[in-house]
Amino acid sequence: MERSNDSLRFRGETPGFDRRRFLTYAAAAVGVAGLAGCGGSSIGGGGSSGGANTLGAITSSAYPLSKAEALNKSLSWPTAIHEPTKPVTITVANTWTPEFVVRQAQFDKFFMERHPNIIVNGQNTPAADYQTKYSVQGAAGGLPDVMYAEYSFVQEFIQAGRLVAVDHYMAAQPGFDLKDFVGPGLSFYQGGGKTYGLSYGVEPIIAVYNKDVFDKAGEPYPEADWTLEDMLAKAKRLNSGSGGDRMYGFGSFAQLDFPYAGPMYLQPFGARFLNPAQTVCVVDSPEAQTAYDFWLNELGPYVPTLAENQSITTAGVSAFVENHAAMDIAGTWLITFLQQETSINFGFANWPAGPKAHVTASDGSCYSITTDSKQQDAAWVYLNEYTSTAGQIFMSSSTGAASPSRASAWKTYLSETGNIEGANLFLTALESYATSDGVSYLPESVEIVDIVTPIWQKVWDHSLSIPDGLAQVQAAVNPVAAKNA
């Protein structure tokens, strides 16, 4: 099964950071397609108290067991319902890097100590192999009890009837606060009025800026209510130099083959890429022409050209990360990378408002119970704890592995990531203007991206006009989008 990089949730090579996800973002800027390999493997290991540990080591220099134990004891874990009265085994599928799988093993250890009749058989599969592996297992009726799923492919499993609706569990669970899931934190995992997964992480796209570049130019930092016109004015003033000394005003071009293109680039101008049902492409419109006239002709002179961007991203980085851009787009996955891999003095700002709307894109990931599970009640006990406030603090907020989907876990997340200036605006976006509407996430989204890429690269290098490019995209995408119906 072939998938573009945008269809995979790449979880970090640096502890607590989605570095491969960042490289995916960089690759998306030039429409580079990747392949999801076949296969995948679990990581075997020794035992632990409270049940068998199948994920290997439960301590490391990055995640000492003693600190994990102290944190685990300090948290308030949910009251379990449907606790099994005799030993049962559940299999849980993850896709963490080798460094972070230690944290997963710690969670499973403490979970089994709290629930001695539930034995967790943890699996960990490389991100590039994950979707293919479990698509094959799903077709054969052999899915694990609980599995990770990303926004970009979860609907394939939902529409195939392979995930369990958990609404009845949520209704029966004491103290379950559905409203604690922020913004579009659950919308990707719903269908037909039912919920098929609980989000553990949700990530809006906002803006990042280089404080040193702003300070050197005497340029004020972005205001909370800044607009796209304000961003353009700053990009003009901060753009300087050439060649190896180039400082771009903004670090990335507005791609149309980006899954987030609708909310980020079009909807602020009153345009759309797909209709809300994602069954019709509607990008050939005067509003879309206005939008991309802004991104290509007005902001375009202050961002990398197609050739420049291809050169930059060949190394898997971006102009901003290379300290050659004053501003860029950003997700929470950028925080730890900038902290650990660069010396850039950075801050975050709201995604700027457009002339028609203030909106940005959001994505995320969930865990789900599968219809192949023979222990769905025990699987709920695990799923509920993993995605609870305590679970998100243990796995995500305290490590920086993902920005939590529960508002109640954000205080810890912001503190543990260093209270970076403007980092709280990610939560602001989730609670006010971030959306899943317009994000391409239904099953045909990967093919749509692949169709758009070569057309839009011609627009980017000015060998095809914006009106002609939009018309060609709409004509080519419509037959594929119709398959989402």
N, C-alpha and C positions, 0 to 999 in steps of 0.2 A: 504494500500500500504506500503510495507516494503522498507526502504532505509537505507543504512549504513550511519554513521555520516558524511562521506566524501561527501555525496550528498547534504548536507544542508549548507547554509550560516548561521553560528551561530553568532549573533550580540550581543555585550558585555553586561555583567552584571555590569561592572564598566563603568561609563560614558565615552563614546568615545573609548571603547576598546572591541574588539571581543573576550571576554574571552572564551565563549563557542567554538569559532573557535579554540582558542589555545588548549583547552581540546580535541577537535577533532584531532588536529595534534598529541597530546600526545597519544591518543587512537590509531591513525593510526600506530604508531610505534609498536604496538603489535597486529594489525589487529583486534581490538575489534569492532564488528558490533553493531549498534544501530538501533532502530526502530523509524520511524516518526509516531507519534500518529495520531489519527483521529480528525477531527473537527477543532476548532479554533474560536476565537471571536474577535469582534471589541471592542474598548474601547469607551464607551459613555461619553458625557460630556456636559458642558454648551455651551453658545454662545460666539462669539467674534465679534468685529466690522469688517465690510467688508464681512460678511457671516457667516454661521453656522459653529461652530467648533465642530467636532465630536470626537476629540481625547483627550478631557479632558483638564487638566491644561495647561496654556500657559506660566507659569513662575515657576522657582524653584531655590533653592540655587545654583545648578550647572549651570543653564541656566537662569539667570535673564532676564526678559523681557526688561528692560531698556538697557542692553548691546546688546541684540539681535536687538532692534530697531536701535541703533546707528550703528551697523554693517550693517544692512539692508540698511540704508540710504546712507552709504558710498560706496556701491557697484554699478557698472554699469550693469544694467539688460538689456537683449536683447530687441530689438524692436519686438513687437508681430505682427504676421501675422494671418489672419483669426480670428480676434477678434470678438466674437459674439455680435450681436446688441441687443439681448434680453437675459434675464437670462436663463442660462443652468446649469445643475448640472453634475459634473463628480465624479466618485468614484475612489479613489486611494488606492491600497493595499500595505501596508508596513509590515515589520517584525522587529520592534525595541523593545528593552527592555523598561520596564516602565519608567526607568530614562531618556532614550534618546528620548522617544516619545514626550516629552515636546518640544524638538528642532524641531521635525517634525511639531507639532502643530503651532509653531512660524512661520515656513516657510509657512504653509498653510494660516495663518492669513495675513501675509504680501502679499502673492500672491493674495489673494482675495481683498485686498485693492488696489493693482495695477490693478486688473481686476474685477471690481464690477459686471460684468455680468457672471462671472464664480464662481459657488459655489462648493467648494471642500468637498466631503464627504469622510473623511479619515478613513481607516480601519487599524487596527494593529493586527496582528496574531502572536502568539508565533512561533519561528523558527521551533520547532519540529513538529508543526501542519501545517505549511504554505503550503508546496508542496502538501500534500494530499488534503487539503481544496480546493485549486484552481484547482487541477486536476479534482476533482469531479465537481466543478462549470463549468469548461471548457467543460466537457463532456455534461453538461446540458445546455450549451449555456448561462451561466450566469456570465461570467467573468467581473471584474470591467473595467473601461475605461483605467486606467493605472495601471500596476502591476510591482512589483519587481520581478526579476528573477536572479538566480545565474548561473554562467558558467556551473555548473554540471547538471542542469536540463532544461535550457532554450531551448535546441534543441528539447526536447520532445514537447514543445508548438509550436515551429517553424514548425516542421515536421507534426504536427497535423493541421496546418493551422490556429492557434488561435492567431497569432500575426501579426500586420500590418507592412509591409515594409515602412520605413520612408524616403526613398531616395528622393522622390519628395518633401517632406517637407524640407529636408536639402538643396536641390537645390534652393528652393524658399526663404529660410530664409536669410535675409540680414546679412552679416558678419559671417555666419556660417563657422567655420574653422575646417574642418574634420582632417587636419593635426595636430591640437593641441592635439588630442587624442594620447597618447604615446604608442609606442610599440604595443603589442598585445591587446590594450585596447578595440577593437571592434570585433576582429576576432571570439570570441565565439558566437557572436550574429548575425552572418551572415550566409547566405545560398543561393545557386543559384545566386550568384552575387548581392544579396540584403541585406540590413541591417534591422534587426528586433528589435533592442534595442540600447539604448545609454548608454554607461558605465558611472557610477558615481564614481567607485572605481576600481583600478587595483593594484595587489600585486605580485611582483616578490619574489622569494625565494633567499636569499643570506645567509651570515654567520654572526653569532654573537660571540663575544669573551669576556671573563671575564678579564678586564684589571688588576685587582689586582693579579690574578693568573699569568698572564704574567709578571707583574712587580716583583713579589716575586721570580720568577725563573730567572729573568734577560733575559727573552725571548722577542725579538723584536715583535711588533705588526705586523699583516699580511700586506704585501705590496699590492699595488693596483693590481699588475700583478702576484700575487702568483699562484701556481699551486697545483694540488691535491697532488703531491709529497711533496711540501712544507708543506701542511696541515698535511700530515702523519708524517713528521719529527717533527713538533711542537707537535702533539698529543703524540708521543713517549716521548718527553722530558718533557711534562707537566703532563703526567699520573703519579699518585703517590698514596700511601696509600692503605688501604684495609678496608672492612667493612664500618662502619659508617664514617670513615675518608677518604674514597675513593675519589679521584679527577680523573675523567675520562678525557682522552685527548680530546675525542669528545663525545657528549651527546646522539647521537641516531644512531641506526643501519639503514643501507640502505635497506628499505623495497621494495619489488617488488610489493606489493599490495597497494602502495601509488599512488594516481592519477598522481603525479608528477614524478614518478620513471623514465620514459623515458628521459626527458630533464635533470634531476638532476644527475642520476646515470649511465645511459647507453649511452646517446648520446655524452657525453664527451669522450667516448672510441670508438666512431664510431659504436655503436650498437643501436638498437631500441627495444622497447617492442611491439608496434603495427606499422603497416605500416601507412603512412600519412592519409589514408582514414579511419583508425581505423576499418578495416574489416578483417584483417589478423594479427595474432600474429606471430612475427618474432624473438622472444627472444632466440630461440635455435640456437645460432650462436657462433663461436669462439670469436668474439668481445665481446659478452655478458658474456662469461665465463671469459674473461680477466677482464672485468669490475667488476664482482662480486668476482673474486679472490682478487682484490684490496680491495673492501669494506668489505668482510668477513674475508679473511685470513691475509691481511696486516693491515688494520685499525681496524679490529674486536677485537683484544686483548685489545684495548684502549677505547672501548665503552661498555655500559652495555650488559651483556648476556641477552638472552630471559627471564630467570627467574628473573634477576635483574630488567630488564625493566618493566616486568609485576608488580613487587612489587612497583616500583617507580610510575608508571602511574595509579595504583589502586586508588591513592588519587587525580588523575586528574592533575598531575604536570609532570615535566620532570627533568632529572638530572641537566640540566643547571639552571632551575628555582630554584631548591633546593640547588644551589651553590655547585654542585658536578661535574661540567664539565667545562673544559677550553674553549670549543668551541661547537657550535651546528648550526643547520639550523635555519633560522629565516625569518619571514615575518614582514611587518610593524605592524601587529596586536600585535606584542610582545612588542612594545615600551612602551605603557602606562601601560601595566601589570608590566613590570620590574620597571618602575618609581614608580608606586603606591603600588605594592605588595611586592617588594623586596628591599634590600639595595645593590644589585649587581652593581658594577661600570663597565659598559659595553660599548662596541663600536661595530660597524658593519664593515664588510669587504666584498668585492666582493665574490661571489661564485667562488671558484678557477677553473682555466682552466684545462681541461683534456688533454691527449696526442693527441687527434684528434680534439677537438673543445672546445671553451669556450661558454657554453650555460647553461641556467637555466630555470626553469619553472615559469610561471606566471598564475594567475587566476584573478577573479574579479566578479563583479555583475553589473546588468543594471536595467533600468526601460523600459517598453515597452507599446505600445498602443495595445489593444486587438481588435480582429475582432468583438467582441460582443458590442463594444462601439458604441453608437448612436451619440456621440459628438466627433468625431475624431479630428476635427479642434481645438476644445477647449482643447482636450487632448494633442495635439501637443504644444500648448502654454505652458501648464504645464510641459510637458516632456522637452522641450527646455530650460526653465528657470531652472528646477531642475538640469539638467546636464551641464548647462553653466558654465563658469568660476566663475561667481558670485554665482551660486547655489552651486557649489562644495566648494567654500570658506566658504559659510554660513553653509552648512551641514557637511562638512568633514574636510577641511583644518583648520578651526578655532576651531574644537572640537577634532580632532584626531580620529574621528569615522572611517575613511577609508583613505587610501592614494589615492589622486585624480587621475582620469584618464586623466585629462587635464594638460599638461605641465605648462600652465599659472597659475595653482592653487598651484603649488608645493612650491613656495617661502614662501607663507603663511603657508603651512603645516609644512615645516621644521622649521620655526620660532616658531610656536605655540607648536610644540612638543619638543622644547628646544634645537634645533640645536645639537642633539646628534652626537658625533663623528662618522663619516662614514654613517650617515643616508642619506646623499645625494647620496650614492651609490645605493640606491633603484632606484632613477631616472636614474642614469647611466646605471643600468641593463636594465631598460625599454627601454632606448633609444639606446641600443647597442646589448646586448646578451640574453635578456629574450625572451621567445617564448611560444606560445600556441601549437606549433607543437609537438606532442608527449604527451601532457597532455590528459588524458582520460576524455572526457566530452560528448561523444555521448550517446544515451539512454541506451546502454547495459553496460556502464562503472561500474555501481553499482554491477551487477551480476558478472562481470569480477573480481572485487576486492574480492568479497566473495569467488570466486573459487580459487583465488591465495593464500588467507590467510593461510589455513591449510597446503598447500604444502610448502609455504615459511617459515613457522615456523619450519618445519622439517629441512630445510636448515640452518636456524638460529641456531638451537640447535645441528647441526652437525650430525643429524641422517639420513640425506639425502645429497648426494653430490651435488655440484653446477651443474655439467652437467646433472645429473639425474633430479634435481629439475627444471631446465630450460626446459628440454624435456617434463616433466610431465605438466608444466604450459602451454607450447605451445599446446600440444595435448588437454588439457582440455578447453583452452580459445578459440581456433579457431572456434568451432561450435557456440559459443555465439557471438564472434566478427563478424561473418558472417552476423548476424542479423542487424548489423549497416548499411549494404549495401542498 
